[in-house]
């Protein structure tokens, strides 16, 4: 399958109707609930749109493999359905790849961009192997390894209840949806298109992120004109491990959008 029809994504839209729109795009193995720590603050300033990637949460689960273009077109179709002409976009991990695709493919739709704990090119062999394992044995077969990559050892020891909640979210992901998105990560390579991005861009990296390293974040920063990089003491899900710091950086980067509307 090279071009899947768009999926009607599950979403939550909150905040003042006249505020600038901010879209939050989730990671592999999560749902729109991964942004629960950010949502109460962000929806005070923004018309906040969170959604589940195809194959995740309450969104439909078409047969894989998926392409990053499929996930990007899903997001564009959601904006069209909600009659949103343009928005700021914040994506984490595979959500960040969706943001890169949107900002290069449909630049007039993206006002400002936040790329969190992501890479322009992930390890294809790892995601090929993970897709095969999940299709054969289910998401539970990779859950322990994934959680070790999502959070630092210190956080896992100090906040076991948060890690368990994230684990439940992960294990609830449909196997086909998880595997299909692994195949999107396997094939996606946005490196040659980063220079096309004109939206003001903030890159957020976790200092101890094994999935999307600081070196990969620096590559993004160096390739997008005038992009800025912030490194936070966290692993892959920095927005859960360091919620206040991530929320603060998002707000600071998006302040010009709020100011222009006031």
Order of alpha helices (4+ residues) and beta strands (2+ residues): beta-beta-alpha-beta-alpha-beta-alpha-beta-alpha-alpha-alpha-alpha-alpha-beta-alpha-beta-alpha-alpha
